Amino acid sequence: MPRRNDEYFSAKLVVITGGTSGIGFALAEELTQRKARVVVLADQAESVSTAVQRLARNGCSVHGYVCDIGLPASVGEACARVLTEHGVPDILINNAGFAIYRTFEQEEPENVERLMSVNYAGAVRVTKGFLDGMVKRRSGHIVNIASIAGMLPMTPCALYAASKHGMVGWSKCIAPELARFGIDVTVICPGRVKTSFHEHETYRRRPYRKETELTIPMKTVTGATLDAIQRRQAIRYVPRYYGLLAWAYHALGPLVQRPFDTLMRSRIEDMYGNSGSQ
């Protein structure tokens, strides 16, 4: 599909969930530089205020609203305010999410509910809140920031990976449904990006593993995401060779699955050994 030109984002209304930190904030910075009108959503009033101040330094159009995407009422209120005060987004980037470095067996029930409600259902809620306007307008672009963990059975963090699998599957299902309305759907599957995402105490306590040194520069992720939007790609792996890994895991069967599953089991054993659990 032909690539949209570099002026594409100018004056576009872009809503970003989790837009006050990590990938969301980095995307907001890039988009303001490209003269987009940016709205960031996050669940903490202080972080929203700080992010808007930082993003608006160059006189760009930036607004922020407190929205806990894990709570339906909060989503309904925030979406209504955005629609009333700014209109229907041209681009919605579902980026908000979090992870806890525990196995499913170790996780507390309240965290199970919160992880699934924010990481998967939250994106569904926000999209539904803006979708009617996109349908009536016959245009829009939904961008779901998933993970390579949404294409491979990566663990610990089984719930996080499961939520990202759900996001990938949902994206693939709604894409043909929404194409008739001129709405594009793109899912982004990056590898490990070093952000505040990994500052949770369970990440700080986890055993050292060599593979955790493999990180992707933020600039690479934001550049790939904006390029995927311009190309209207259905899915984008960051880096691209992760797409080959995902294909190989599913296409080559035990040849790839056995060593990969052995690696995952090794990670689990390291966790239980480190905590003294049996």
LOVOTOR-53605 format. One record per residue (C-alpha): residue number from 1; residue in three letters; x negated, y negated, z. Coordinates in Angstrom, 2 decimals. Layout:
% residues N
<r NUM; ALA; <X; Y; Z>>
...
***
This chain:
% residues 278
<r 1; MET; <0.00; 0.00; 0.00>>
<r 2; PRO; <-1.42; -3.46; -0.90>>
<r 3; ARG; <-3.00; -5.33; 2.00>>
<r 4; ARG; <-1.29; -8.51; 3.11>>
<r 5; ASN; <-3.59; -11.52; 2.90>>
<r 6; ASP; <-5.40; -13.06; 5.88>>
<r 7; GLU; <-2.78; -15.82; 6.20>>
<r 8; TYR; <-0.08; -13.28; 6.90>>
<r 9; PHE; <0.06; -13.91; 10.66>>
<r 10; SER; <0.36; -17.69; 10.41>>
<r 11; ALA; <3.59; -18.88; 12.09>>
<r 12; LYS; <4.74; -15.28; 12.73>>
<r 13; LEU; <6.42; -14.70; 16.09>>
<r 14; VAL; <4.56; -11.86; 17.82>>
<r 15; VAL; <5.70; -10.37; 21.13>>
<r 16; ILE; <3.12; -8.30; 23.03>>
<r 17; THR; <3.97; -6.20; 26.10>>
<r 18; GLY; <1.10; -5.88; 28.54>>
<r 19; GLY; <-0.25; -8.98; 26.85>>
<r 20; THR; <-2.11; -10.42; 29.85>>
<r 21; SER; <-5.04; -7.99; 29.97>>
<r 22; GLY; <-6.96; -5.36; 28.03>>
<r 23; ILE; <-6.00; -4.62; 24.44>>
<r 24; GLY; <-2.83; -6.71; 24.71>>
<r 25; PHE; <-4.67; -9.86; 25.73>>
<r 26; ALA; <-7.40; -9.30; 23.13>>
<r 27; LEU; <-4.74; -8.99; 20.43>>
<r 28; ALA; <-3.06; -12.15; 21.69>>
<r 29; GLU; <-6.38; -14.01; 21.41>>
<r 30; GLU; <-6.93; -12.80; 17.85>>
<r 31; LEU; <-3.39; -13.66; 16.81>>
<r 32; THR; <-3.50; -17.17; 18.24>>
<r 33; GLN; <-6.69; -17.74; 16.25>>
<r 34; ARG; <-4.72; -16.70; 13.18>>
<r 35; LYS; <-2.05; -19.28; 14.07>>
<r 36; ALA; <0.64; -16.81; 15.11>>
<r 37; ARG; <3.26; -17.81; 17.68>>
<r 38; VAL; <2.56; -15.45; 20.57>>
<r 39; VAL; <4.77; -14.34; 23.46>>
<r 40; VAL; <3.19; -12.16; 26.14>>
<r 41; LEU; <5.16; -10.01; 28.56>>
<r 42; ALA; <3.78; -8.53; 31.79>>
<r 43; ASP; <5.06; -7.53; 35.20>>
<r 44; GLN; <3.10; -10.01; 37.36>>
<r 45; ALA; <3.95; -13.72; 37.34>>
<r 46; GLU; <0.40; -14.78; 38.21>>
<r 47; SER; <-1.16; -12.80; 35.37>>
<r 48; VAL; <1.39; -14.21; 32.92>>
<r 49; SER; <0.65; -17.78; 33.97>>
<r 50; THR; <-3.12; -17.26; 33.80>>
<r 51; ALA; <-2.98; -15.59; 30.40>>
<r 52; VAL; <-0.81; -18.33; 28.89>>
<r 53; GLN; <-3.18; -21.01; 30.19>>
<r 54; ARG; <-6.19; -19.23; 28.70>>
<r 55; LEU; <-4.53; -18.56; 25.37>>
<r 56; ALA; <-3.12; -22.06; 24.96>>
<r 57; ARG; <-6.45; -23.86; 25.35>>
<r 58; ASN; <-6.74; -24.49; 21.64>>
<r 59; GLY; <-3.27; -25.96; 21.31>>
<r 60; CYS; <-1.76; -22.70; 20.06>>
<r 61; SER; <1.88; -21.73; 20.50>>
<r 62; VAL; <1.84; -19.30; 23.45>>
<r 63; HIS; <4.57; -18.41; 25.93>>
<r 64; GLY; <4.84; -15.77; 28.61>>
<r 65; TYR; <7.60; -14.06; 30.57>>
<r 66; VAL; <7.64; -11.73; 33.54>>
<r 67; CYS; <8.97; -8.37; 32.42>>
<r 68; ASP; <8.62; -4.98; 34.08>>
<r 69; ILE; <9.25; -2.66; 31.15>>
<r 70; GLY; <9.84; 0.20; 33.55>>
<r 71; LEU; <13.08; -1.48; 34.70>>
<r 72; PRO; <16.00; -1.73; 32.23>>
<r 73; ALA; <17.40; -4.89; 33.84>>
<r 74; SER; <14.06; -6.68; 33.62>>
<r 75; VAL; <13.71; -5.74; 29.95>>
<r 76; GLY; <17.23; -6.93; 29.17>>
<r 77; GLU; <16.64; -10.28; 30.83>>
<r 78; ALA; <13.25; -10.88; 29.19>>
<r 79; CYS; <14.41; -9.89; 25.70>>
<r 80; ALA; <17.44; -12.17; 26.01>>
<r 81; ARG; <15.22; -15.11; 26.99>>
<r 82; VAL; <12.83; -14.52; 24.10>>
<r 83; LEU; <15.69; -14.27; 21.62>>
<r 84; THR; <17.34; -17.43; 22.96>>
<r 85; GLU; <14.21; -19.54; 23.23>>
<r 86; HIS; <12.15; -18.28; 20.27>>
<r 87; GLY; <14.24; -16.04; 18.04>>
<r 88; VAL; <13.73; -12.52; 16.73>>
<r 89; PRO; <10.10; -11.35; 16.73>>
<r 90; ASP; <8.47; -10.77; 13.37>>
<r 91; ILE; <6.09; -8.33; 15.05>>
<r 92; LEU; <6.58; -6.42; 18.30>>
<r 93; ILE; <3.47; -4.82; 19.82>>
<r 94; ASN; <4.30; -2.24; 22.48>>
<r 95; ASN; <1.04; -2.16; 24.38>>
<r 96; ALA; <1.91; -2.00; 28.09>>
<r 97; GLY; <0.96; 1.17; 29.92>>
<r 98; PHE; <-1.19; 2.67; 32.66>>
<r 99; ALA; <-2.76; 5.94; 33.73>>
<r 100; ILE; <-3.71; 7.69; 36.94>>
<r 101; TYR; <-6.58; 10.17; 36.84>>
<r 102; ARG; <-4.84; 13.12; 38.42>>
<r 103; THR; <-3.45; 16.41; 37.21>>
<r 104; PHE; <0.30; 16.91; 37.05>>
<r 105; GLU; <0.10; 19.21; 40.08>>
<r 106; GLN; <-1.66; 16.50; 42.11>>
<r 107; GLU; <0.61; 13.60; 41.17>>
<r 108; GLU; <3.14; 12.07; 43.54>>
<r 109; PRO; <6.80; 12.31; 42.37>>
<r 110; GLU; <7.26; 8.52; 42.35>>
<r 111; ASN; <4.24; 8.13; 40.08>>
<r 112; VAL; <5.62; 10.79; 37.73>>
<r 113; GLU; <8.76; 8.70; 37.27>>
<r 114; ARG; <6.85; 5.43; 36.90>>
<r 115; LEU; <4.35; 6.77; 34.35>>
<r 116; MET; <7.02; 8.13; 32.04>>
<r 117; SER; <9.30; 5.12; 32.48>>
<r 118; VAL; <6.60; 2.57; 31.65>>
<r 119; ASN; <4.42; 4.35; 29.11>>
<r 120; TYR; <7.13; 5.86; 26.93>>
<r 121; ALA; <10.61; 4.68; 27.89>>
<r 122; GLY; <9.38; 1.11; 28.34>>
<r 123; ALA; <8.40; 0.85; 24.69>>
<r 124; VAL; <11.76; 2.30; 23.68>>
<r 125; ARG; <13.62; -0.21; 25.87>>
<r 126; VAL; <11.80; -3.27; 24.56>>
<r 127; THR; <12.15; -2.15; 20.95>>
<r 128; LYS; <15.88; -1.59; 21.41>>
<r 129; GLY; <16.15; -5.07; 22.93>>
<r 130; PHE; <14.85; -6.70; 19.74>>
<r 131; LEU; <15.92; -4.21; 17.09>>
<r 132; ASP; <19.40; -5.54; 16.30>>
<r 133; GLY; <17.92; -8.89; 15.32>>
<r 134; MET; <15.34; -7.25; 13.07>>
<r 135; VAL; <18.02; -5.14; 11.42>>
<r 136; LYS; <20.25; -8.16; 10.76>>
<r 137; ARG; <17.32; -10.10; 9.37>>
<r 138; ARG; <16.19; -7.08; 7.28>>
<r 139; SER; <12.55; -7.42; 8.33>>
<r 140; GLY; <10.20; -6.73; 11.21>>
<r 141; HIS; <7.21; -4.69; 12.28>>
<r 142; ILE; <7.01; -2.45; 15.37>>
<r 143; VAL; <3.48; -1.61; 16.46>>
<r 144; ASN; <3.06; 1.06; 19.13>>
<r 145; ILE; <-0.32; 1.26; 20.86>>
<r 146; ALA; <-0.64; 4.96; 21.65>>
<r 147; SER; <-3.93; 6.85; 22.06>>
<r 148; ILE; <-5.92; 9.73; 20.63>>
<r 149; ALA; <-4.46; 11.45; 23.72>>
<r 150; GLY; <-1.16; 11.25; 21.87>>
<r 151; MET; <-2.49; 13.61; 19.19>>
<r 152; LEU; <-4.57; 16.01; 21.29>>
<r 153; PRO; <-3.79; 17.81; 24.59>>
<r 154; MET; <-6.21; 15.69; 26.62>>
<r 155; THR; <-6.26; 15.94; 30.39>>
<r 156; PRO; <-6.50; 15.15; 33.31>>
<r 157; CYS; <-3.78; 12.53; 33.04>>
<r 158; ALA; <-1.35; 15.03; 31.53>>
<r 159; LEU; <1.55; 12.65; 32.06>>
<r 160; TYR; <-0.26; 9.82; 30.28>>
<r 161; ALA; <-1.07; 12.09; 27.33>>
<r 162; ALA; <2.50; 13.39; 27.26>>
<r 163; SER; <3.89; 9.85; 27.18>>
<r 164; LYS; <1.59; 8.99; 24.28>>
<r 165; HIS; <2.62; 12.17; 22.45>>
<r 166; GLY; <6.19; 10.94; 22.93>>
<r 167; MET; <5.31; 7.52; 21.55>>
<r 168; VAL; <3.67; 9.05; 18.46>>
<r 169; GLY; <6.61; 11.38; 17.85>>
<r 170; TRP; <9.16; 8.62; 18.37>>
<r 171; SER; <7.26; 6.33; 15.98>>
<r 172; LYS; <7.26; 8.99; 13.27>>
<r 173; CYS; <10.99; 9.59; 13.73>>
<r 174; ILE; <12.17; 5.98; 13.68>>
<r 175; ALA; <9.96; 4.99; 10.72>>
<r 176; PRO; <12.23; 6.55; 8.06>>
<r 177; GLU; <15.34; 5.39; 9.93>>
<r 178; LEU; <14.20; 1.76; 9.90>>
<r 179; ALA; <12.62; 1.64; 6.44>>
<r 180; ARG; <16.03; 0.95; 4.86>>
<r 181; PHE; <16.19; -2.29; 6.89>>
<r 182; GLY; <12.75; -3.48; 5.79>>
<r 183; ILE; <11.23; -2.70; 9.21>>
<r 184; ASP; <7.75; -1.17; 9.33>>
<r 185; VAL; <6.50; 1.08; 12.13>>
<r 186; THR; <2.80; 1.50; 12.90>>
<r 187; VAL; <1.26; 3.62; 15.63>>
<r 188; ILE; <-2.33; 2.98; 16.76>>
<r 189; CYS; <-4.38; 5.84; 18.26>>
<r 190; PRO; <-7.62; 4.50; 19.76>>
<r 191; GLY; <-10.16; 6.38; 21.79>>
<r 192; ARG; <-11.46; 5.18; 25.15>>
<r 193; VAL; <-11.71; 1.40; 25.40>>
<r 194; LYS; <-13.37; -0.03; 28.49>>
<r 195; THR; <-10.76; -2.31; 30.08>>
<r 196; SER; <-9.11; -2.95; 33.46>>
<r 197; PHE; <-7.02; 0.12; 32.56>>
<r 198; HIS; <-9.81; 2.22; 34.12>>
<r 199; GLU; <-10.06; 0.23; 37.34>>
<r 200; HIS; <-7.50; 2.39; 39.14>>
<r 201; GLU; <-9.12; 3.99; 42.19>>
<r 202; THR; <-8.64; 7.50; 40.76>>
<r 203; TYR; <-10.86; 6.57; 37.81>>
<r 204; ARG; <-13.53; 5.13; 40.09>>
<r 205; ARG; <-13.63; 8.38; 42.11>>
<r 206; ARG; <-13.64; 10.81; 39.22>>
<r 207; PRO; <-16.71; 13.00; 38.60>>
<r 208; TYR; <-19.17; 11.70; 36.04>>
<r 209; ARG; <-18.78; 13.26; 32.60>>
<r 210; LYS; <-21.02; 12.61; 29.62>>
<r 211; GLU; <-18.06; 12.14; 27.26>>
<r 212; THR; <-16.79; 9.17; 29.26>>
<r 213; GLU; <-19.73; 7.17; 27.93>>
<r 214; LEU; <-18.07; 7.24; 24.49>>
<r 215; THR; <-16.27; 3.92; 24.37>>
<r 216; ILE; <-14.95; 1.75; 21.55>>
<r 217; PRO; <-15.63; -2.00; 21.42>>
<r 218; MET; <-12.51; -4.10; 21.96>>
<r 219; LYS; <-13.22; -6.01; 18.76>>
<r 220; THR; <-13.04; -2.75; 16.82>>
<r 221; VAL; <-9.61; -1.93; 18.25>>
<r 222; THR; <-8.11; -5.36; 17.66>>
<r 223; GLY; <-9.56; -5.59; 14.16>>
<r 224; ALA; <-8.24; -2.14; 13.24>>
<r 225; THR; <-4.79; -2.93; 14.69>>
<r 226; LEU; <-4.38; -6.16; 12.75>>
<r 227; ASP; <-5.70; -4.53; 9.59>>
<r 228; ALA; <-3.18; -1.68; 10.00>>
<r 229; ILE; <-0.38; -4.25; 10.30>>
<r 230; GLN; <-1.56; -6.02; 7.17>>
<r 231; ARG; <-1.71; -2.68; 5.31>>
<r 232; ARG; <1.63; -1.51; 6.78>>
<r 233; GLN; <0.01; 1.77; 7.77>>
<r 234; ALA; <2.08; 4.42; 9.51>>
<r 235; ILE; <-0.81; 5.54; 11.74>>
<r 236; ARG; <-4.32; 4.29; 12.40>>
<r 237; TYR; <-7.02; 6.11; 14.33>>
<r 238; VAL; <-9.74; 4.04; 16.00>>
<r 239; PRO; <-12.38; 5.00; 15.05>>
<r 240; ARG; <-11.12; 6.55; 11.84>>
<r 241; TYR; <-12.97; 9.85; 12.31>>
<r 242; TYR; <-10.65; 10.63; 15.24>>
<r 243; GLY; <-8.07; 11.32; 12.57>>
<r 244; LEU; <-10.29; 14.12; 11.27>>
<r 245; LEU; <-10.59; 15.52; 14.79>>
<r 246; ALA; <-6.81; 15.52; 15.25>>
<r 247; TRP; <-6.33; 17.16; 11.85>>
<r 248; ALA; <-8.96; 19.81; 12.60>>
<r 249; TYR; <-7.42; 20.69; 15.96>>
<r 250; HIS; <-4.03; 21.39; 14.39>>
<r 251; ALA; <-5.19; 22.77; 11.03>>
<r 252; LEU; <-8.10; 25.02; 11.96>>
<r 253; GLY; <-6.50; 26.78; 14.92>>
<r 254; PRO; <-8.75; 28.66; 17.38>>
<r 255; LEU; <-11.90; 27.53; 15.60>>
<r 256; VAL; <-11.43; 24.05; 17.06>>
<r 257; GLN; <-8.81; 24.62; 19.75>>
<r 258; ARG; <-10.86; 27.07; 21.83>>
<r 259; PRO; <-13.90; 24.84; 22.36>>
<r 260; PHE; <-11.66; 21.83; 22.92>>
<r 261; ASP; <-9.54; 23.66; 25.47>>
<r 262; THR; <-12.71; 24.89; 27.18>>
<r 263; LEU; <-13.83; 21.28; 27.51>>
<r 264; MET; <-10.49; 20.30; 29.06>>
<r 265; ARG; <-10.67; 23.17; 31.56>>
<r 266; SER; <-14.17; 22.09; 32.49>>
<r 267; ARG; <-12.87; 18.59; 33.24>>
<r 268; ILE; <-10.16; 20.05; 35.47>>
<r 269; GLU; <-12.59; 22.27; 37.36>>
<r 270; ASP; <-14.85; 19.27; 37.95>>
<r 271; MET; <-11.91; 17.41; 39.47>>
<r 272; TYR; <-10.89; 20.14; 41.85>>
<r 273; GLY; <-14.47; 20.88; 42.77>>
<r 274; ASN; <-15.08; 17.22; 43.52>>
<r 275; SER; <-11.99; 16.95; 45.75>>
<r 276; GLY; <-12.62; 20.22; 47.57>>
<r 277; SER; <-9.22; 21.60; 46.44>>
<r 278; GLN; <-8.72; 25.20; 45.39>>
***
